Amino acid sequence: MKLPKQDQFAFKYPSEDEPFVRRFGAALLLHWAELPEELRAKILAEAAVVWDREFHIPQISKKLELFLKRRPVPPREG
């Protein structure tokens, strides 16, 4: 899976947009189990490299995976 270079397509936002970014993130997590596995893997990989105000979090990929495992996820329908 090839992802775009981070600096080329960085999603940056002003601090006043932070609540909107958090809300979209929370909404995505509510439907995480409904997403196809390939899309979940792509989003997880992108989350590890995307721009953030907390610019460096050690072992971010592992911490993101652990975060997802801690979240109660309803079973997929269908």
C-alpha positions, -999 to 999 in steps of 0.1 A, spaced: 0 0 0 16 33 -11 8 64 8 14 100 -3 45 118 10 35 134 42 48 169 34 33 169 0 -3 164 12 -2 174 48 -35 182 63 -28 212 85 -54 232 103 -56 262 126 -61 257 163 -97 268 162 -105 239 139 -92 213 165 -127 205 178 -139 197 143 -109 174 137 -115 156 170 -152 152 162 -145 137 127 -119 114 144 -145 103 170 -171 97 143 -147 76 123 -139 55 154 -176 49 160 -178 32 126 -143 16 126 -156 -20 125 -178 -12 95 -149 -2 74 -132 -28 51 -99 -41 65 -79 -26 37 -93 9 44 -87 5 82 -50 -5 75 -46 26 52 -61 49 78 -40 34 106 -8 38 85 -17 74 76 -25 82 113 10 73 122 26 99 99 0 126 96 8 161 109 -2 168 144 4 196 170 20 168 192 46 164 165 66 135 179 51 107 199 75 78 205 63 45 190 32 61 176 22 32 154 22 8 183 3 32 205 -23 37 178 -28 0 175 -31 -5 212 -56 24 214 -78 7 188 -76 -26 207 -88 -9 239 -119 6 222 -150 -15 224 -161 -21 189 -195 -34 180 -195 -64 156 -198 -58 119 -232 -62 104 -237 -82 72 
